[in-house]
């Protein structure tokens, strides 16, 4: 994939600051600038920027080793939900040095996995073919007590209607339009971790 064909990453910087009442959004989504930040492929281009973003401070948010554990660090665990075998393989190759990636092909399996395991990050394809779509899967995972603040990125071709509102109501941290390359995906993950690190330090 070439950078020139990539589209947009949309971050929701307030994703962990939303107020919810009985699972529904309690704030207005009319204000564009308050809840979205658009990043183009050029924001993640080049090894210098990636090295700058991949700081130990940001990575510490997804390396949640408990005190007293063995010195050898475990890779953070990622759940990747995608119905395309080719894309599952591609993402596992992209992230093999960053995450312990576990891939599943549909939403029903993803929910069961989240119920039985703890993941540090979730990549969610939106159009999963048969069964429930990715936004519905995210909503059900967000209802689990241990996934209230887990970073989630939605992957979409942006053919999904009302994608912005769906992202906000399902409480994803960002969505990436397909196609994307390795630096773009890792850059988005690191940007989310940087935002979380900033919030944690305040």
Secondary structure, DSSP 8 states (H G I E B T S, - for coil): --GGG--EEEE-TTTTT--EETTEE-S----HHHH-EEEEGGGG-SHHHHHHH--HHHHTTT----TTS-SS---EEEEEE-S-HHHHHHHHHHTTTTEEEEEESSHHHHHHHHHHS--SEEEEES--SSSS-HHHHHHHHHTSGGGSS-EEEEEE-S-STTHHHHHHHHT-SEEEESS--HHHHHHHHHHHHHHHHHHHH-
